[in-house]
Amino acid sequence: MDQLSLIKRPIEQEFNLFTEQFSEVMTYDEGLLAKVLSHIRQRGGKRMRPILMLLMAKNYGKVTQTTLNSAIGIELLHTASLVHDDVVDESSERRGQASVNASFDNKTAVLVGDYILSTALLRVAYTDNRAIIENLAQLGRTLASGELLQLSNIQEEEISEEVYYRIIQNKTAVLFESCAAIGALSAGATEEEVEKATEFGRNLGIMFQIRDDIFDYFDSKEIGKPTGNDMAEGKLTLPVIYALKNTPFDSMLTLAKKVKAGTINSDEIAVLVDFTKQCGGIEYAEERMNDYRNEALKFINTSVTDPEINKSLTTYLDYVIHRNK
Protein backbone atom coordinates (compact mmCIF):
# COMPACT_ATOMS: atom_id res chain seq x y z
CA MET A 1 0.00 0.00 0.00
CA ASP A 2 1.39 3.43 -0.99
CA GLN A 3 1.77 6.18 1.62
CA LEU A 4 -1.25 8.23 0.56
CA SER A 5 -3.53 5.20 0.68
CA LEU A 6 -2.20 4.35 4.14
CA ILE A 7 -2.80 7.94 5.32
CA LYS A 8 -6.42 7.89 4.07
CA ARG A 9 -7.20 4.39 5.29
CA PRO A 10 -9.03 5.36 8.54
CA ILE A 11 -11.19 7.91 6.69
CA GLU A 12 -11.53 6.34 3.24
CA GLN A 13 -15.33 6.47 3.09
CA GLU A 14 -15.48 9.96 4.57
CA PHE A 15 -12.83 11.20 2.12
CA ASN A 16 -14.84 9.83 -0.82
CA LEU A 17 -17.87 11.78 0.45
CA PHE A 18 -15.74 14.91 0.69
CA THR A 19 -14.45 14.42 -2.87
CA GLU A 20 -17.96 14.04 -4.27
CA GLN A 21 -19.31 17.10 -2.47
CA PHE A 22 -16.26 19.23 -3.28
CA SER A 23 -16.58 18.37 -6.98
CA GLU A 24 -20.25 19.41 -6.88
CA VAL A 25 -19.54 22.87 -5.46
CA MET A 26 -16.68 23.37 -7.96
CA THR A 27 -19.01 22.71 -10.91
CA TYR A 28 -21.07 25.29 -12.79
CA ASP A 29 -23.57 24.72 -15.59
CA GLU A 30 -22.39 27.00 -18.38
CA GLY A 31 -20.35 29.94 -19.56
CA LEU A 32 -16.91 31.22 -18.63
CA LEU A 33 -17.25 30.29 -14.95
CA ALA A 34 -17.93 26.66 -15.91
CA LYS A 35 -14.78 26.61 -18.08
CA VAL A 36 -12.55 28.11 -15.40
CA LEU A 37 -13.85 25.85 -12.61
CA SER A 38 -13.33 22.83 -14.88
CA HIS A 39 -9.76 24.00 -15.52
CA ILE A 40 -9.11 24.24 -11.76
CA ARG A 41 -10.68 20.82 -11.06
CA GLN A 42 -8.35 19.18 -13.57
CA ARG A 43 -5.24 20.00 -11.57
CA GLY A 44 -6.76 18.27 -8.55
CA GLY A 45 -4.17 17.86 -5.85
CA LYS A 46 -3.84 15.34 -3.06
CA ARG A 47 -6.17 17.24 -0.69
CA MET A 48 -3.71 16.95 2.20
CA ARG A 49 -5.46 19.63 4.23
CA PRO A 50 -8.97 18.11 4.14
CA ILE A 51 -7.41 14.72 4.90
CA LEU A 52 -5.85 16.23 8.03
CA MET A 53 -9.20 17.69 9.10
CA LEU A 54 -11.02 14.38 8.65
CA LEU A 55 -8.33 12.47 10.55
CA MET A 56 -8.44 14.96 13.40
CA ALA A 57 -12.23 14.73 13.63
CA LYS A 58 -12.02 10.95 13.74
CA ASN A 59 -9.34 11.14 16.43
CA TYR A 60 -11.70 13.07 18.72
CA GLY A 61 -14.95 11.41 17.71
CA LYS A 62 -16.36 10.98 14.23
CA VAL A 63 -16.60 12.74 10.88
CA THR A 64 -19.98 14.46 10.54
CA GLN A 65 -21.56 16.63 7.84
CA THR A 66 -20.26 19.58 9.88
CA THR A 67 -16.74 18.20 9.37
CA LEU A 68 -17.35 17.72 5.64
CA ASN A 69 -18.77 21.23 5.19
CA SER A 70 -15.77 22.62 7.07
CA ALA A 71 -13.32 20.61 4.95
CA ILE A 72 -14.99 21.80 1.76
CA GLY A 73 -14.94 25.38 3.02
CA ILE A 74 -11.26 25.35 3.90
CA GLU A 75 -10.25 23.65 0.64
CA LEU A 76 -12.26 26.25 -1.29
CA LEU A 77 -10.56 29.06 0.64
CA HIS A 78 -7.18 27.50 -0.10
CA THR A 79 -8.07 27.15 -3.78
CA ALA A 80 -9.20 30.78 -3.98
CA SER A 81 -5.97 31.94 -2.33
CA LEU A 82 -3.90 30.01 -4.90
CA VAL A 83 -5.82 31.58 -7.80
CA HIS A 84 -5.25 35.04 -6.34
CA ASP A 85 -1.60 34.27 -5.48
CA ASP A 86 -0.87 33.41 -9.11
CA VAL A 87 -2.19 36.83 -10.14
CA VAL A 88 -0.09 38.59 -7.48
CA ASP A 89 3.05 36.58 -8.36
CA GLU A 90 2.36 36.76 -12.12
CA SER A 91 2.81 32.98 -12.19
CA SER A 92 2.16 31.10 -15.41
CA GLU A 93 2.04 27.62 -13.84
CA ARG A 94 0.41 25.89 -10.89
CA ARG A 95 1.25 22.21 -10.18
CA GLY A 96 2.67 21.80 -13.68
CA GLN A 97 -0.49 23.16 -15.32
CA ALA A 98 -1.14 26.60 -16.77
CA SER A 99 -2.46 28.94 -14.06
CA VAL A 100 -5.92 30.48 -14.37
CA ASN A 101 -4.48 33.93 -15.10
CA ALA A 102 -2.26 32.46 -17.84
CA SER A 103 -5.04 30.37 -19.41
CA PHE A 104 -7.62 33.15 -19.25
CA ASP A 105 -6.60 36.56 -17.86
CA ASN A 106 -6.08 38.42 -14.58
CA LYS A 107 -9.61 39.82 -14.43
CA THR A 108 -11.13 36.38 -14.84
CA ALA A 109 -8.77 34.88 -12.26
CA VAL A 110 -9.60 37.52 -9.63
CA LEU A 111 -13.36 37.22 -10.18
CA VAL A 112 -13.34 33.42 -10.12
CA GLY A 113 -11.18 33.52 -6.99
CA ASP A 114 -13.81 35.78 -5.41
CA TYR A 115 -16.56 33.37 -6.44
CA ILE A 116 -14.73 30.41 -4.87
CA LEU A 117 -14.02 32.41 -1.70
CA SER A 118 -17.72 33.33 -1.37
CA THR A 119 -18.64 29.68 -1.87
CA ALA A 120 -16.24 28.75 0.93
CA LEU A 121 -17.95 31.18 3.30
CA LEU A 122 -21.37 29.87 2.30
CA ARG A 123 -20.33 26.26 2.86
CA VAL A 124 -18.82 26.87 6.28
CA ALA A 125 -21.96 28.80 7.27
CA TYR A 126 -23.85 25.51 6.84
CA THR A 127 -22.01 24.20 9.91
CA ASP A 128 -24.00 26.61 12.09
CA ASN A 129 -20.99 26.50 14.42
CA ARG A 130 -19.76 29.93 15.45
CA ALA A 131 -16.28 28.76 16.53
CA ILE A 132 -15.71 27.08 13.16
CA ILE A 133 -17.00 30.08 11.19
CA GLU A 134 -14.79 32.46 13.18
CA ASN A 135 -11.76 30.20 12.67
CA LEU A 136 -12.19 30.14 8.89
CA ALA A 137 -12.86 33.89 8.71
CA GLN A 138 -9.71 34.60 10.71
CA LEU A 139 -7.80 32.20 8.46
CA GLY A 140 -8.72 34.31 5.41
CA ARG A 141 -7.46 37.45 7.16
CA THR A 142 -4.20 35.78 8.18
CA LEU A 143 -3.51 34.44 4.68
CA ALA A 144 -3.98 37.93 3.22
CA SER A 145 -1.75 39.53 5.87
CA GLY A 146 0.89 36.87 5.17
CA GLU A 147 0.90 37.76 1.48
CA LEU A 148 1.25 41.44 2.33
CA LEU A 149 4.08 40.69 4.77
CA GLN A 150 5.88 38.78 2.03
CA LEU A 151 5.42 41.64 -0.44
CA SER A 152 6.72 44.22 2.03
CA ASN A 153 9.62 41.97 3.04
CA ILE A 154 10.79 41.75 -0.57
CA GLN A 155 11.27 45.52 -0.45
CA GLU A 156 13.23 45.43 2.83
CA GLU A 157 17.01 45.05 2.75
CA GLU A 158 17.13 43.03 5.97
CA ILE A 159 17.53 39.26 5.53
CA SER A 160 16.01 37.60 8.56
CA GLU A 161 15.21 34.01 9.53
CA GLU A 162 12.69 35.37 12.04
CA VAL A 163 10.75 37.17 9.32
CA TYR A 164 10.92 34.05 7.14
CA TYR A 165 9.14 32.06 9.86
CA ARG A 166 6.54 34.80 10.33
CA ILE A 167 5.76 34.67 6.62
CA ILE A 168 5.43 30.89 6.39
CA GLN A 169 3.41 30.87 9.60
CA ASN A 170 0.88 33.25 8.04
CA LYS A 171 1.00 31.84 4.51
CA THR A 172 1.12 28.06 5.04
CA ALA A 173 1.20 26.85 8.63
CA VAL A 174 -2.03 28.65 9.50
CA LEU A 175 -3.90 26.52 6.94
CA PHE A 176 -2.77 23.32 8.63
CA GLU A 177 -3.48 24.87 12.03
CA SER A 178 -7.07 25.59 11.03
CA CYS A 179 -7.59 22.14 9.52
CA ALA A 180 -6.45 20.45 12.72
CA ALA A 181 -8.37 22.84 14.99
CA ILE A 182 -11.63 22.78 12.99
CA GLY A 183 -11.45 18.99 12.65
CA ALA A 184 -11.21 18.71 16.42
CA LEU A 185 -13.97 21.32 16.93
CA SER A 186 -16.33 19.51 14.56
CA ALA A 187 -16.00 16.36 16.70
CA GLY A 188 -16.72 18.16 19.96
CA ALA A 189 -13.16 18.27 21.32
CA THR A 190 -12.44 20.24 24.50
CA GLU A 191 -10.70 23.62 24.43
CA GLU A 192 -7.46 22.00 25.62
CA GLU A 193 -7.68 19.31 22.94
CA VAL A 194 -8.29 21.95 20.25
CA GLU A 195 -5.20 23.87 21.43
CA LYS A 196 -3.05 20.73 21.18
CA ALA A 197 -4.45 19.93 17.74
CA THR A 198 -3.74 23.51 16.63
CA GLU A 199 -0.10 23.25 17.71
CA PHE A 200 0.24 19.96 15.85
CA GLY A 201 -1.16 21.57 12.70
CA ARG A 202 1.25 24.50 13.05
CA ASN A 203 4.29 22.21 13.31
CA LEU A 204 3.07 20.18 10.35
CA GLY A 205 2.49 23.29 8.25
CA ILE A 206 5.95 24.70 8.91
CA MET A 207 7.46 21.34 7.92
CA PHE A 208 5.39 21.40 4.75
CA GLN A 209 6.59 24.86 3.71
CA ILE A 210 10.26 24.19 4.47
CA ARG A 211 10.05 21.11 2.23
CA ASP A 212 8.45 23.25 -0.50
CA ASP A 213 11.23 25.79 -0.18
CA ILE A 214 13.94 23.11 -0.45
CA PHE A 215 12.40 22.03 -3.77
CA ASP A 216 13.33 25.41 -5.24
CA TYR A 217 17.03 24.49 -5.14
CA PHE A 218 16.65 21.42 -7.35
CA ASP A 219 15.50 20.86 -10.91
CA SER A 220 12.54 18.50 -11.21
CA LYS A 221 9.66 18.33 -13.71
CA GLU A 222 7.53 16.66 -11.03
CA ILE A 223 7.53 19.80 -8.87
CA GLY A 224 6.06 21.98 -11.59
CA LYS A 225 8.27 25.04 -11.15
CA PRO A 226 11.82 25.83 -12.35
CA THR A 227 14.87 25.92 -10.07
CA GLY A 228 15.31 29.29 -8.41
CA ASN A 229 11.73 30.33 -9.08
CA ASP A 230 11.35 31.79 -5.58
CA MET A 231 14.43 33.93 -6.09
CA ALA A 232 13.12 35.07 -9.45
CA GLU A 233 10.01 36.28 -7.58
CA GLY A 234 12.13 38.18 -5.03
CA LYS A 235 11.88 35.61 -2.23
CA LEU A 236 14.77 34.43 -0.05
CA THR A 237 13.94 31.20 1.77
CA LEU A 238 15.46 29.35 4.72
CA PRO A 239 18.36 27.53 2.96
CA VAL A 240 19.87 30.66 1.40
CA ILE A 241 19.14 32.78 4.50
CA TYR A 242 21.21 30.32 6.57
CA ALA A 243 24.04 30.24 4.01
CA LEU A 244 24.19 34.04 3.84
CA LYS A 245 24.20 34.43 7.63
CA ASN A 246 26.90 31.82 8.21
CA THR A 247 29.25 32.35 5.26
CA PRO A 248 30.68 35.88 4.94
CA PHE A 249 30.79 36.38 1.16
CA ASP A 250 29.95 39.96 0.22
CA SER A 251 29.47 38.93 -3.40
CA MET A 252 26.68 36.52 -2.40
CA LEU A 253 25.05 39.16 -0.21
CA THR A 254 25.09 41.47 -3.21
CA LEU A 255 23.27 38.82 -5.25
CA ALA A 256 20.74 38.36 -2.44
CA LYS A 257 20.01 42.08 -2.50
CA LYS A 258 19.50 41.83 -6.27
CA VAL A 259 16.93 39.10 -5.59
CA LYS A 260 15.01 41.49 -3.35
CA ALA A 261 15.36 44.32 -5.85
CA GLY A 262 14.06 42.11 -8.66
CA THR A 263 17.15 42.76 -10.79
CA ILE A 264 18.83 39.35 -10.60
CA ASN A 265 19.22 37.27 -13.78
CA SER A 266 19.06 33.49 -14.27
CA ASP A 267 22.85 33.01 -14.28
CA GLU A 268 23.18 34.88 -10.99
CA ILE A 269 20.34 32.83 -9.49
CA ALA A 270 22.22 29.66 -10.45
CA VAL A 271 25.32 30.99 -8.63
CA LEU A 272 23.28 31.75 -5.50
CA VAL A 273 21.59 28.33 -5.59
CA ASP A 274 24.97 26.59 -5.89
CA PHE A 275 26.38 28.74 -3.06
CA THR A 276 23.45 27.72 -0.84
CA LYS A 277 24.06 24.04 -1.49
CA GLN A 278 27.81 24.29 -0.94
CA CYS A 279 27.41 26.16 2.36
CA GLY A 280 25.04 23.76 4.09
CA GLY A 281 21.77 25.60 3.50
CA ILE A 282 19.85 22.47 2.46
CA GLU A 283 21.14 20.43 5.40
CA TYR A 284 20.22 23.20 7.84
CA ALA A 285 16.67 23.44 6.45
CA GLU A 286 16.29 19.66 6.70
CA GLU A 287 17.43 19.77 10.34
CA ARG A 288 14.84 22.42 11.15
CA MET A 289 12.19 20.40 9.33
CA ASN A 290 13.03 17.36 11.46
CA ASP A 291 12.86 19.47 14.62
CA TYR A 292 9.25 20.35 13.79
CA ARG A 293 8.54 16.70 12.95
CA ASN A 294 9.74 15.67 16.41
CA GLU A 295 7.43 18.25 18.00
CA ALA A 296 4.51 16.97 15.92
CA LEU A 297 5.30 13.38 16.96
CA LYS A 298 4.84 14.33 20.62
CA PHE A 299 1.20 15.09 19.89
CA ILE A 300 0.69 11.79 18.06
CA ASN A 301 2.32 9.82 20.87
CA THR A 302 0.25 11.47 23.60
CA SER A 303 -3.06 12.45 22.00
CA VAL A 304 -3.79 9.80 19.36
CA THR A 305 -4.81 6.53 20.98
CA ASP A 306 -6.37 4.75 17.99
CA PRO A 307 -3.55 2.64 16.42
CA GLU A 308 -4.83 3.12 12.86
CA ILE A 309 -5.11 6.92 13.16
CA ASN A 310 -1.75 7.02 14.96
CA LYS A 311 -0.16 5.15 12.05
CA SER A 312 -1.93 7.39 9.54
CA LEU A 313 -0.75 10.66 11.11
CA THR A 314 2.80 9.35 11.54
CA THR A 315 2.82 8.38 7.86
CA TYR A 316 1.44 11.84 7.07
CA LEU A 317 4.52 13.43 8.71
CA ASP A 318 6.85 11.09 6.82
CA TYR A 319 5.08 11.85 3.56
CA VAL A 320 5.45 15.61 4.06
CA ILE A 321 9.17 15.29 4.74
CA HIS A 322 9.99 12.81 1.96
CA ARG A 323 7.57 13.89 -0.79
CA ASN A 324 9.08 14.79 -4.15
CA LYS A 325 6.54 17.45 -5.17
C-alpha positions as CSV (number, residue, x, y, z in Angstrom):
1,M,0.0,0.0,0.0
2,D,1.4,3.4,-1.0
3,Q,1.8,6.2,1.6
4,L,-1.2,8.2,0.6
5,S,-3.5,5.2,0.7
6,L,-2.2,4.4,4.1
7,I,-2.8,7.9,5.3
8,K,-6.4,7.9,4.1
9,R,-7.2,4.4,5.3
10,P,-9.0,5.4,8.5
11,I,-11.2,7.9,6.7
12,E,-11.5,6.3,3.2
13,Q,-15.3,6.5,3.1
14,E,-15.5,10.0,4.6
15,F,-12.8,11.2,2.1
16,N,-14.8,9.8,-0.8
17,L,-17.9,11.8,0.4
18,F,-15.7,14.9,0.7
19,T,-14.4,14.4,-2.9
20,E,-18.0,14.0,-4.3
21,Q,-19.3,17.1,-2.5
22,F,-16.3,19.2,-3.3
23,S,-16.6,18.4,-7.0
24,E,-20.2,19.4,-6.9
25,V,-19.5,22.9,-5.5
26,M,-16.7,23.4,-8.0
27,T,-19.0,22.7,-10.9
28,Y,-21.1,25.3,-12.8
29,D,-23.6,24.7,-15.6
30,E,-22.4,27.0,-18.4
31,G,-20.4,29.9,-19.6
32,L,-16.9,31.2,-18.6
33,L,-17.3,30.3,-14.9
34,A,-17.9,26.7,-15.9
35,K,-14.8,26.6,-18.1
36,V,-12.5,28.1,-15.4
37,L,-13.9,25.8,-12.6
38,S,-13.3,22.8,-14.9
39,H,-9.8,24.0,-15.5
40,I,-9.1,24.2,-11.8
41,R,-10.7,20.8,-11.1
42,Q,-8.3,19.2,-13.6
43,R,-5.2,20.0,-11.6
44,G,-6.8,18.3,-8.5
45,G,-4.2,17.9,-5.9
46,K,-3.8,15.3,-3.1
47,R,-6.2,17.2,-0.7
48,M,-3.7,16.9,2.2
49,R,-5.5,19.6,4.2
50,P,-9.0,18.1,4.1
51,I,-7.4,14.7,4.9
52,L,-5.9,16.2,8.0
53,M,-9.2,17.7,9.1
54,L,-11.0,14.4,8.6
55,L,-8.3,12.5,10.5
56,M,-8.4,15.0,13.4
57,A,-12.2,14.7,13.6
58,K,-12.0,11.0,13.7
59,N,-9.3,11.1,16.4
60,Y,-11.7,13.1,18.7
61,G,-15.0,11.4,17.7
62,K,-16.4,11.0,14.2
63,V,-16.6,12.7,10.9
64,T,-20.0,14.5,10.5
65,Q,-21.6,16.6,7.8
66,T,-20.3,19.6,9.9
67,T,-16.7,18.2,9.4
68,L,-17.4,17.7,5.6
69,N,-18.8,21.2,5.2
70,S,-15.8,22.6,7.1
71,A,-13.3,20.6,5.0
72,I,-15.0,21.8,1.8
73,G,-14.9,25.4,3.0
74,I,-11.3,25.4,3.9
75,E,-10.3,23.7,0.6
76,L,-12.3,26.2,-1.3
77,L,-10.6,29.1,0.6
78,H,-7.2,27.5,-0.1
79,T,-8.1,27.1,-3.8
80,A,-9.2,30.8,-4.0
81,S,-6.0,31.9,-2.3
82,L,-3.9,30.0,-4.9
83,V,-5.8,31.6,-7.8
84,H,-5.2,35.0,-6.3
85,D,-1.6,34.3,-5.5
86,D,-0.9,33.4,-9.1
87,V,-2.2,36.8,-10.1
88,V,-0.1,38.6,-7.5
89,D,3.0,36.6,-8.4
90,E,2.4,36.8,-12.1
91,S,2.8,33.0,-12.2
92,S,2.2,31.1,-15.4
93,E,2.0,27.6,-13.8
94,R,0.4,25.9,-10.9
95,R,1.3,22.2,-10.2
96,G,2.7,21.8,-13.7
97,Q,-0.5,23.2,-15.3
98,A,-1.1,26.6,-16.8
99,S,-2.5,28.9,-14.1
100,V,-5.9,30.5,-14.4
101,N,-4.5,33.9,-15.1
102,A,-2.3,32.5,-17.8
103,S,-5.0,30.4,-19.4
104,F,-7.6,33.1,-19.2
105,D,-6.6,36.6,-17.9
106,N,-6.1,38.4,-14.6
107,K,-9.6,39.8,-14.4
108,T,-11.1,36.4,-14.8
109,A,-8.8,34.9,-12.3
110,V,-9.6,37.5,-9.6
111,L,-13.4,37.2,-10.2
112,V,-13.3,33.4,-10.1
113,G,-11.2,33.5,-7.0
114,D,-13.8,35.8,-5.4
115,Y,-16.6,33.4,-6.4
116,I,-14.7,30.4,-4.9
117,L,-14.0,32.4,-1.7
118,S,-17.7,33.3,-1.4
119,T,-18.6,29.7,-1.9
120,A,-16.2,28.8,0.9
121,L,-17.9,31.2,3.3
122,L,-21.4,29.9,2.3
123,R,-20.3,26.3,2.9
124,V,-18.8,26.9,6.3
125,A,-22.0,28.8,7.3
126,Y,-23.8,25.5,6.8
127,T,-22.0,24.2,9.9
128,D,-24.0,26.6,12.1
129,N,-21.0,26.5,14.4
130,R,-19.8,29.9,15.5
131,A,-16.3,28.8,16.5
132,I,-15.7,27.1,13.2
133,I,-17.0,30.1,11.2
134,E,-14.8,32.5,13.2
135,N,-11.8,30.2,12.7
136,L,-12.2,30.1,8.9
137,A,-12.9,33.9,8.7
138,Q,-9.7,34.6,10.7
139,L,-7.8,32.2,8.5
140,G,-8.7,34.3,5.4
141,R,-7.5,37.5,7.2
142,T,-4.2,35.8,8.2
143,L,-3.5,34.4,4.7
144,A,-4.0,37.9,3.2
145,S,-1.8,39.5,5.9
146,G,0.9,36.9,5.2
147,E,0.9,37.8,1.5
148,L,1.2,41.4,2.3
149,L,4.1,40.7,4.8
150,Q,5.9,38.8,2.0
151,L,5.4,41.6,-0.4
152,S,6.7,44.2,2.0
153,N,9.6,42.0,3.0
154,I,10.8,41.8,-0.6
155,Q,11.3,45.5,-0.5
156,E,13.2,45.4,2.8
157,E,17.0,45.1,2.7
158,E,17.1,43.0,6.0
159,I,17.5,39.3,5.5
160,S,16.0,37.6,8.6
161,E,15.2,34.0,9.5
162,E,12.7,35.4,12.0
163,V,10.7,37.2,9.3
164,Y,10.9,34.1,7.1
165,Y,9.1,32.1,9.9
166,R,6.5,34.8,10.3
167,I,5.8,34.7,6.6
168,I,5.4,30.9,6.4
169,Q,3.4,30.9,9.6
170,N,0.9,33.2,8.0
171,K,1.0,31.8,4.5
172,T,1.1,28.1,5.0
173,A,1.2,26.9,8.6
174,V,-2.0,28.7,9.5
175,L,-3.9,26.5,6.9
176,F,-2.8,23.3,8.6
177,E,-3.5,24.9,12.0
178,S,-7.1,25.6,11.0
179,C,-7.6,22.1,9.5
180,A,-6.4,20.5,12.7
181,A,-8.4,22.8,15.0
182,I,-11.6,22.8,13.0
183,G,-11.5,19.0,12.7
184,A,-11.2,18.7,16.4
185,L,-14.0,21.3,16.9
186,S,-16.3,19.5,14.6
187,A,-16.0,16.4,16.7
188,G,-16.7,18.2,20.0
189,A,-13.2,18.3,21.3
190,T,-12.4,20.2,24.5
191,E,-10.7,23.6,24.4
192,E,-7.5,22.0,25.6
193,E,-7.7,19.3,22.9
194,V,-8.3,21.9,20.3
195,E,-5.2,23.9,21.4
196,K,-3.0,20.7,21.2
197,A,-4.5,19.9,17.7
198,T,-3.7,23.5,16.6
199,E,-0.1,23.2,17.7
200,F,0.2,20.0,15.8
201,G,-1.2,21.6,12.7
202,R,1.2,24.5,13.1
203,N,4.3,22.2,13.3
204,L,3.1,20.2,10.3
205,G,2.5,23.3,8.2
206,I,6.0,24.7,8.9
207,M,7.5,21.3,7.9
208,F,5.4,21.4,4.7
209,Q,6.6,24.9,3.7
210,I,10.3,24.2,4.5
211,R,10.1,21.1,2.2
212,D,8.4,23.2,-0.5
213,D,11.2,25.8,-0.2
214,I,13.9,23.1,-0.4
215,F,12.4,22.0,-3.8
216,D,13.3,25.4,-5.2
217,Y,17.0,24.5,-5.1
218,F,16.6,21.4,-7.3
219,D,15.5,20.9,-10.9
220,S,12.5,18.5,-11.2
221,K,9.7,18.3,-13.7
222,E,7.5,16.7,-11.0
223,I,7.5,19.8,-8.9
224,G,6.1,22.0,-11.6
225,K,8.3,25.0,-11.2
226,P,11.8,25.8,-12.4
227,T,14.9,25.9,-10.1
228,G,15.3,29.3,-8.4
229,N,11.7,30.3,-9.1
230,D,11.4,31.8,-5.6
231,M,14.4,33.9,-6.1
232,A,13.1,35.1,-9.5
233,E,10.0,36.3,-7.6
234,G,12.1,38.2,-5.0
235,K,11.9,35.6,-2.2
236,L,14.8,34.4,0.0
237,T,13.9,31.2,1.8
238,L,15.5,29.3,4.7
239,P,18.4,27.5,3.0
240,V,19.9,30.7,1.4
241,I,19.1,32.8,4.5
242,Y,21.2,30.3,6.6
243,A,24.0,30.2,4.0
244,L,24.2,34.0,3.8
245,K,24.2,34.4,7.6
246,N,26.9,31.8,8.2
247,T,29.3,32.4,5.3
248,P,30.7,35.9,4.9
249,F,30.8,36.4,1.2
250,D,30.0,40.0,0.2
251,S,29.5,38.9,-3.4
252,M,26.7,36.5,-2.4
253,L,25.0,39.2,-0.2
254,T,25.1,41.5,-3.2
255,L,23.3,38.8,-5.2
256,A,20.7,38.4,-2.4
257,K,20.0,42.1,-2.5
258,K,19.5,41.8,-6.3
259,V,16.9,39.1,-5.6
260,K,15.0,41.5,-3.3
261,A,15.4,44.3,-5.8
262,G,14.1,42.1,-8.7
263,T,17.1,42.8,-10.8
264,I,18.8,39.3,-10.6
265,N,19.2,37.3,-13.8
266,S,19.1,33.5,-14.3
267,D,22.8,33.0,-14.3
268,E,23.2,34.9,-11.0
269,I,20.3,32.8,-9.5
270,A,22.2,29.7,-10.5
271,V,25.3,31.0,-8.6
272,L,23.3,31.8,-5.5
273,V,21.6,28.3,-5.6
274,D,25.0,26.6,-5.9
275,F,26.4,28.7,-3.1
276,T,23.5,27.7,-0.8
277,K,24.1,24.0,-1.5
278,Q,27.8,24.3,-0.9
279,C,27.4,26.2,2.4
280,G,25.0,23.8,4.1
281,G,21.8,25.6,3.5
282,I,19.9,22.5,2.5
283,E,21.1,20.4,5.4
284,Y,20.2,23.2,7.8
285,A,16.7,23.4,6.4
286,E,16.3,19.7,6.7
287,E,17.4,19.8,10.3
288,R,14.8,22.4,11.1
289,M,12.2,20.4,9.3
290,N,13.0,17.4,11.5
291,D,12.9,19.5,14.6
292,Y,9.2,20.3,13.8
293,R,8.5,16.7,13.0
294,N,9.7,15.7,16.4
295,E,7.4,18.2,18.0
296,A,4.5,17.0,15.9
297,L,5.3,13.4,17.0
298,K,4.8,14.3,20.6
299,F,1.2,15.1,19.9
300,I,0.7,11.8,18.1
301,N,2.3,9.8,20.9
302,T,0.3,11.5,23.6
303,S,-3.1,12.5,22.0
304,V,-3.8,9.8,19.4
305,T,-4.8,6.5,21.0
306,D,-6.4,4.8,18.0
307,P,-3.6,2.6,16.4
308,E,-4.8,3.1,12.9
309,I,-5.1,6.9,13.2
310,N,-1.8,7.0,15.0
311,K,-0.2,5.2,12.1
312,S,-1.9,7.4,9.5
313,L,-0.8,10.7,11.1
314,T,2.8,9.4,11.5
315,T,2.8,8.4,7.9
316,Y,1.4,11.8,7.1
317,L,4.5,13.4,8.7
318,D,6.9,11.1,6.8
319,Y,5.1,11.8,3.6
320,V,5.4,15.6,4.1
321,I,9.2,15.3,4.7
322,H,10.0,12.8,2.0
323,R,7.6,13.9,-0.8
324,N,9.1,14.8,-4.1
325,K,6.5,17.4,-5.2
